[in-house]
Amino acid sequence: MRIGELAERAGTSTRTLRYYESRGLLPARRAANGYRSYDEEDLRLLRQIRILQDFGFDLEETRPFVDCLRAGHPAGDSCPASLAVYRRKLAELDALIGRLADVREQVAHQLAEAEQAAGEAAVPRCEMTVHTTEGRGKT
């Protein structure tokens, strides 16, 4: 298939495919007429890349999975390098979850203090007052 068809079937753009090619993630095969030529295996590689990117993996983190598929493994995550990337990503996510939990706790604490202070205030903090000025009457 040609680049436009591959892009359409993969749900991406031809520009993205050219970028992947320049990064070595997608093979750069050319037909006799000079057009790029792709097959179902290339579509499979692209789907693996897209799934991983949807999970938050950056493009370089997808490389071991692509290499694993190219090596003939039925799944891109069955190679040691892919498993190592999964482990690193999980550690990264765990750290992020920990930071978010800390921030959540701080925000909840601030909210509780603000609600308590608001409940203790007997007099409203903001009041509209009526002023009279000469020649203008009430405002």
N, C-alpha and C positions, 0 to 999 in steps of 0.2 A: 504494500500500500504506500501511497505517497504521503508527504508530511501533513497536508491538509486533512486527509482522512484520518490519519493517526491522531491528530490534534482533536478532531471532532469526537472520535470514539473514546478518547481519554478524558475529554472534558477540559481541555486546556487550549493554549494558543500555540501557533507555529513558532512564535518568538520564544516561548518557554521551552519548546522542544529544541530549538537551536541553542539555547543557553545550556540545557542539559547536555547536549552534544559537545559543546565547548568545554564543559566540566568533566567530560569523560564518562558520564552516567548513561548516555544513550549512544549506541554505535553509530558511526558516520559512514554507512554504506551508500554507495552511489550506483545507480543503474547505468546501463550503457549510454543512455541519453543525458546523463549528468544529474538527473533528479535524485533526491534522497529516496531511499527505499527501506521500508520497514515491514516487519511481520508480526504475527501474533505474540511472539516472545517479547518483542519490544513493547507491545501494549501491556503485557503482564508486568514488565519492569516499571512502566509508568504508573500502573495501578498501585504497585507496592510503594513507590515514591509518594504518590498522592495520599494514600492511607496514612503513612508515617507522618507526612506533613500535617495532615488533619489532626493527628495526635500531638502535634507540637514539636516534632523532630525538625531540626534544620536540615538543609539540603546535604551538607557534608555527613551528617549522621545517618543518612540513608544509604551511603556508599557500601557499607558492609552487607546490607541486605541485597542490594543490586548485585554485588559481586557473588554472593551466595547463590542467587538465582542463575547467574551466568555460568557458575560452576556446575550447574546441572541439578542442584538440590530442588526438590519439589516445592519447598517453602523458603522464602528469603530469610527466615529467622531461625533456621536450623543449624547455622554455623557458629562456631565459638565467637567470632568477631561480632556477629549480630547479637548474640546473647550478652556480650560485654556492653554493647550500646544500650540494650534494654536495662541492664543493671545500673549504668550511669544515669539514664533518664529517670529511673525510679528514685534513685538517691536525690537527684535534682528536684523532682516533684515532692518528695518527702520534706526536703529543706524548705521549699516554697510553701507547702502546707503549714509547716511549723511557723514560718514568718507570718503568714496570714492569720493563724490562730492567735499569735501574740498581738497583732494589730487589732484583731476583733476584740480581744480582751481589753485592750486599752480604750477602744471606742466605747465598749459597753460600760466601762468604769466612768468615762467622761459623761456619758449619757445619764447614768445613775446620779452622779454628782449634780449635773445640770437640772435634772428633774427634782432632786431634793431641794436645791436652792430655789427653784421656781415655786415649789410648794410651800416653802417657808416664808416667802415674800408676802407680807400682809398687804402692802400697798403696791399697786401696780407701778412698775418702773417708768412706764411711758404714759403721760397724760397730756391731753390736749387742753390748752388753757385759752380762755377768751380774753383778748386784749382790746382795749379801746384806745383809739388815737384821735387827736383833735381833728375835726373836720371829716373823719372817715366813718365814724360809727363803729359798730362791733365788727370784728373779723373772726 
